[in-house]
Amino acid sequence: MSDTPTQKGTSYQIGFGSLSYTGYVPEDGVEWKKPREVDEVTDINNSVVSLLISNPRETLNVTFKILTTGGSLTPPADGDTLSLTDPGGSTQSFIAQDGSVQLGRKHAMLTVGLTYYPDLSLT
């Protein structure tokens, strides 16, 4: 019998989509957002007549189990570039923020905030 979950009845999205990062396995609780800056432009009567939408980006807040092959016990520094496949299946370069590693009797865990800026070429 397969270990892959099966569904009966209404079908729901399960798992992490295509989220992958070499050397690491995602843990439950991945948060994926696509924030934008939204500025309201008002007229003389203070009614909103236009919206200025800017600064597109994607953010991931994720915790990974660290594999002994390919994973590192050293967290990425703020500003480091990490290449991973987001939950939608696109491989992108993300900027790391607030990385930390938790060591314990069980598996080690990497927690990190990641931001993708579509208008920047990250190397």
C-alpha positions in Angstrom: 0.0 0.0 0.0 1.3 3.5 -0.8 2.1 6.0 1.9 0.6 8.8 -0.3 -2.7 10.1 1.2 -5.8 9.4 -0.8 -9.0 11.3 -0.8 -12.7 10.2 -1.1 -15.4 12.8 -1.7 -14.5 16.4 -2.1 -10.9 16.9 -3.3 -8.7 19.3 -1.3 -5.2 20.6 -1.8 -2.9 18.7 0.4 0.8 19.0 1.1 3.1 21.8 0.0 2.5 22.0 -3.7 5.9 22.0 -5.4 7.8 23.6 -2.5 11.3 22.2 -2.5 14.7 23.2 -1.3 17.7 20.9 -1.8 18.8 19.4 1.5 15.7 20.3 3.4 12.1 19.0 3.9 9.3 21.5 4.6 7.5 21.3 7.9 3.8 22.0 8.5 2.8 25.6 8.7 4.3 27.2 5.5 2.9 30.7 5.0 3.0 32.0 1.4 1.9 35.6 0.6 2.0 38.0 -2.4 2.0 41.4 -0.7 1.8 44.7 -2.6 1.9 48.4 -1.5 -1.4 50.0 -2.2 -1.7 53.8 -2.0 -5.1 55.4 -2.4 -5.4 58.6 -4.4 -8.3 60.8 -3.3 -10.1 63.7 -4.9 -11.0 67.1 -3.3 -13.9 65.4 -1.5 -11.6 62.7 -0.1 -13.2 60.0 -2.3 -10.8 57.3 -3.6 -10.4 57.9 -7.3 -7.4 55.7 -8.0 -5.1 53.1 -6.5 -1.4 53.0 -7.0 -0.2 49.4 -6.6 3.5 48.8 -6.4 6.4 46.8 -4.9 5.2 43.3 -6.0 6.9 40.4 -4.2 6.3 37.0 -2.7 7.1 36.0 0.8 7.5 32.6 2.4 7.8 31.9 6.1 8.8 28.3 6.4 10.4 25.8 8.7 12.4 23.0 7.2 13.7 19.7 8.6 17.5 19.6 7.9 18.6 16.5 6.0 22.1 15.1 6.8 22.8 15.1 3.1 22.9 18.6 1.6 21.5 20.5 4.5 23.5 22.9 6.7 23.3 23.5 10.5 24.4 27.1 9.8 21.4 29.4 9.2 21.5 31.7 6.2 22.5 35.3 7.0 20.1 38.2 6.3 20.4 39.1 2.7 21.7 35.7 1.5 20.2 34.4 -1.7 18.6 31.0 -1.7 17.2 29.2 -4.7 14.1 27.1 -4.2 10.9 26.0 -5.9 7.9 27.9 -4.5 4.6 26.1 -3.8 3.4 27.1 -7.3 6.2 25.2 -9.0 8.4 28.2 -10.1 12.1 28.0 -9.2 13.2 31.4 -7.9 16.0 33.1 -6.0 14.8 34.4 -2.6 16.4 36.7 -0.1 16.7 35.2 3.4 15.7 37.1 6.5 15.7 36.0 10.2 17.1 32.6 9.6 17.6 30.4 12.7 18.4 26.7 13.4 16.9 24.8 16.3 18.9 21.8 17.5 17.4 19.1 19.7 17.2 15.4 20.4 15.2 14.9 17.3 15.8 16.4 13.8 17.3 19.8 13.4 15.1 22.6 12.0 15.8 25.7 9.9 13.3 28.5 10.2 13.6 31.4 7.7 11.7 34.2 6.1 12.2 34.4 2.3 11.3 37.2 -0.1 11.2 37.0 -3.9 11.4 40.3 -5.8 10.3 39.7 -9.4 12.0 42.9 -10.7 15.4 42.1 -9.3 18.0 39.8 -10.8 19.5 38.1 -7.8 22.9 36.4 -8.3 
